[in-house]
Amino acid sequence: MIYFVTGTDTDCGKTFISSALLNLAKELGRATLGLKPIASGCERTERGLRNSDALSLMAQSSIKLDYALVNPVSFEPAIAPHIAANQADVDISPESILNRLSGALEGLNDSELCIIEGAGGWRLPLGEGRYLSEVVQQLSVPVILVVGVKLGCLNHAVLTQEVIKADGLEIAGWVANIVDGDTRCLQENLDSLQELMSAPCLGVVPHLHDVSIETAAAYLDVDVLK
């Protein structure tokens, strides 16, 4: 089954949670695959541009693919992808991204867990009035929302939920990732999220001192993910 992971903002922990979900599913015996279709802020290596988010997903994937299939669109500058694409004269229209993803998605079956991690938030611009969310609409896959728990997260979570639904897509579940360990009234905020979100909660990941994928996975539940 394919899921698209988005977040309430850029630093909510999409990669961390996506990798932890893949890790948990893999430990439970499921075949796993993580994809990062578009990424900026990549490092130039002797093998080409490499993105740390994509490499993290690859490390938790039991299905091994070439890097170019996992992260088909990569930019070195740590700037908005549509700006980087304009500077590099690269087509990142939704149709182009879908075409680049097709090789990785071909042949997947429902028993395999595939997570496609987005970039930024739900309305990531691709230029010319197009958005990454259009890719998800065309794939017609369920969405997992990562809520970066900090001051303001309730508004961000509700607005993101509303626009995903308005786009005609299902939210399969959400994860509360406590990015600010000093968040005031933390439990009250978590209780409010439970009331405001319409999808099941896949877990609450605390502000960790041991920031490891395996530790985060222990706080998650993938049973509701087909």
N, C-alpha and C positions, 0 to 999 in steps of 0.2 A: 504494500500500500504506500502511496506517495503522499507526503505532507509538505506543506510550505510553512516555514518558520519565519515569522515577522516579530517585530518588537515595538514597544512604545516609544523608543527613541534609539539613537545610535549606540549609546553606551549601556544598554540594558542587560547585556550578557547573552545575546542570541547564540553566538558560537559556543560559549561555555555550556549553555543548556542543551543546545542541539547535540553537542558532543557527548554530554552526559546521557541524553536519551538514547543515542546510538550505543553507547557503552552498556547501558542497562539491558537493552534489547539483545545485544550480542551475547551478554552473559547468560541470558535466558534461552539462548540457542537459536535466535532468529538471525537470518542473513540481513546485513545492514549495509546501507550506502548513503554517504553524505555528499551533497553537491553544493558548490558555491558558484553560481553562474556568472556573477559579476563582482569584482573586488578592486578597490583602489588601495593605495598604501602598500604596494607589493615591494619585495626586496629583489634586487637584481643579483642573480647567481649565475654560475657557469652553465647551468641548465636552462636559464631563462628566468623570467619573473616568477616569484613564488610568494604566495600570500599565507600568512600564519593561520588565518581562519580556515582556509581550505586544507592546509596541512593537518590541522587539528581534526577536522572531519574525516580526512583520509585515514588517520591513525585509528579511528574508531569504526572504520568500515571493514566488514569481512569480505565484501565484494571489492576486489582490487582493480582499479582502472588507471589509465595513464592520467597524469596531472592535467593535461590539456582538456580531457573530458570532464574532470571534476570542476575545474575553474577555467572555462573557455574564454572569458573576457577579463583581462587583468591590466591594471595601470599602475605605474610606479608612483606618481604623486599621490599623497594622501589628501585628495580633494574630492568634491562631489563627482561621481562617475560621469555624469553628462558633460561636465566641464572638461574632465580629462579626455573623454572620447572626442570632444570637439577639437581639443588641442592636437590629438593624435590622428584625427580624421578617421575614426573608427565608427562603424555603424552599430549602435546598440538599441535599435528599435526593438519592440517586443517580438516582431517576426524574426529578426536576426537572432535574438537570444533563444527563442524556441527552437530554431533550426540548429543552433549550436548545442542545445541540450538533448536533441533527439537521439544522438548516438549513445549517451549515457543511460537514457530511460528505456531504450529499446530492449524488449525481452524481460523486463521486470514483471514479477507476478505478485499476487496479493499477500503471499506469505512473507515477502521480503519487505523490510521497513526502509523506505527511502525518505530522507529528509533533504529538502532543498532550502538552503538558508538564504534569505534575502540580504539586502544591504540597506543600512539606514532603517527608516520606518516604512509604513505601508505605502505612502505616496512618494516613493523615491522617484525623482524626475529622471527621465531618459532623454529629454530634449524634445523640441518641437511639439510640446503639449502632451507627450506620452509618458506613461508611468510603468514602473516595474509591476505594479498590481495588475496590469493588463495581461502580463504573462501568466499570472496565477488564474485569472479569469479564463484564459484560453485553455489552460491545462485542466481547469475545473476540478481542482484538488482541495481537500480540507486544509484549514489553516490552524497552526498552533501559535498562540500569542504569548510572548515572553514579556511580562510586566516587570520593569525595573523599579523595585519598591524604594521610593524616596519621596520627598515632599513634591506634590503635584502629580503623583502617579495615578490617582483615582480619575482625574480628568483625562489624562492621556489614555488610560485603559478604556474608559467608556467611549471616548471619541473614536479610538481605533476600532473597537468592537462595532460601533455604529456604521462606520464606513465599510468595513469588511462585509457586513450583512447587506448594506445598501448595494454593494457590488455583486450581490447574489451568491455569496460563498458561505460555506459552513465553517464555523469555528469548532474544531474537534476538541480543543481543550486549551487551558492556559496555565502558565507557570509563574508563580511569584518568586522573583529572584531579588533578594534583599541586597541591593548594591550599596546602600547607605546604612551602615550598622548603627548610626546615631539617629535614625528616623524616630521622631517623637510619636508617641501613641501608636507604636508599631502594631500591636495586636488589634487595636481599633481599626487601623488601616486595612489589615488583612481581613478582618470581619466584614468591613465595608466592601472589599473586593468580592468576597464570597456572595454578598447580596447583589452586587451590581453586575457581575458577569453571568452570562446565560449558559455558558459551557462548563463542563466539569473541570475542576482543578487537578492538574497532573502532579502537583507538588509545590511545596514551599521550601526553597533553598535558602538557608540562613546566610548571614554575612560570614564567610568562612575565613579562618586564619590559614587552614590547610587548603589552599585553592587548587584542588585536584579534581579531575573529571570523575574519578572513582568515588570520591567523597560526595560530590554533588549528586551522583547517580543514586546514592542510597536514600535520598530524599524524594525521589521521583517514582511515578507509577505509570507504566506503559500498558497496563491491562486494557484500558479503554481504546487504545490504538489498535486497529485491526491489523 
